[in-house]
Amino acid sequence: MHHIRSRTKFRRLQQRADHANVSGIAKTGRPGVLVFQGGKHAIGEFLEGVRSLRYLDFHHVAMRPLPSDPEMHIAGPKPGLKEVEDMKDLVQALEAVGLKDWFRFEIGMSGPGSRSQPQSPSSPVPQSHPLDSVKSPSTSFSRANTTQNTSIRKDKK
């Protein structure tokens, strides 16, 4: 997928979110960013479905558990993806549920000299596999792109 610009491609992402029973926010345009939440199995199913879209260069960046708080819904309790066009809107939505620092750290938006991990409760949980130690509900952050060199994974700079 060339970022998240095509309406057809966005609808396919939306269908996979609905089918997997995850909810979240999709920042369309360039770069394409998904932040979504759901149970461990639901997140795994959604990631598998998104990876099956072969036109997508997709990097799953981070995952962390969430408290069982109904106020912690990123985009509402119903499955599906809410679309935003601006990174500012995505960050504001995450700030409303206390995930702004976690997201900014994981995407590398913390600024020079501030690469220390955010303080709890926003600290990412170290894991051998992204789904191994996650309990329901949890949130996950992924990025869609067409080129490897723009990946935000920590092992690629």
NORLINGI-V294496 format. One record per run of one state. SS is the DSSP state (helix for helix, strand for strand, loop for the rest). FROM is the first residue (numbers start at 1). TO is the last residue. If there is no record, write none. Layout:
SS_FROM_TO / SS_FROM_TO
This chain:
loop_1_3 / strand_4_4 / loop_5_6 / helix_7_20 / loop_21_22 / strand_23_27 / loop_28_28 / strand_29_29 / loop_30_31 / strand_32_38 / loop_39_39 / helix_40_51 / loop_52_56 / strand_57_65 / loop_66_69 / helix_70_72 / loop_73_79 / strand_80_84 / loop_85_86 / helix_87_96 / loop_97_99 / helix_100_107 / loop_108_137 / strand_138_145 / loop_146_147 / helix_148_150 / loop_151_157
